[in-house]
């Protein structure tokens, strides 16, 4: 990255003319100059050896960024195919992800664990999420900034009645935990729980808009854990949160089920409480470039 100003001139928040890596508002920015034939970019920070400023010390050596779905041009059909793979928990078997994870491994080997950040929006955040999970399972915990990450499930978060919403979530947790407990005793080789716990030290930053139904379920996913702990049945939720009902039912029928992408133990949840005009506004990347965001931040650790 020869010139930070040059990158910002291509795309992104034009009110920023320099990058201060110690500033939280600057750290949430995602710079993406990818076109319809490119699904990501690797940005390398170029600085002089004499630059010992606090900002330079906090900066990553390399950022691997993945773009979201392009709705026009030749890339749309391929992106739509990948979106379907996310819904079916099959993103990990695609050639695009194979290229992505190879790139991440290469930059980690080149710059070291602490020098690499991941970033992505929508489809791109799913790519970054999956890459981060893969690296975390091998003991490499990369900082990740995931904007509007997909969480496909029943839209429980859109229910206005809080008691009804909480009741539905409790019932779902009890059913899921029961199925998981039964499957664990049926198949002693099932190591999904160990895999989930191994990710607990990874703390990706999830940027969520409650008006975006593609990602808003992350709010309830983490808040429900806290409520279950408060009413004394956190153990049920700790087991349930590792699984999906659909995946457990497939396993019960003897069919292999891949791990749902959205299931993660820990996260720094950043919720945009700024009113959105519509779904496009709520899901768009441009919302995160605004300097006047009303953000609520809460860290959720898996216990």
PEQUILIN-V474925 format. One record per run of one state. SS is the DSSP state (hx for helix, st for strand, lp for the rest). FROM is the first residue (numbers start at 1). TO is the last residue. Records with the same first field share a line. If there is no record, write none. Layout:
# PEQUILIN-V474925
SS=FROM-TO  FROM-TO
This chain:
# PEQUILIN-V474925
lp=1-3  11-23  28-39  45-53  59-61  67-74  88-90  94-94  112-112  122-122  138-142  148-155  159-161  187-191  198-203  210-216  231-233  241-244  253-266  273-278  284-285  290-294  301-303
hx=4-10  24-27  54-58  75-87  91-93  95-111  113-115  123-137  156-158  162-186  192-197  217-230  234-240  245-252  279-283  286-289
st=40-44  62-66  116-121  143-147  204-209  267-272  295-300
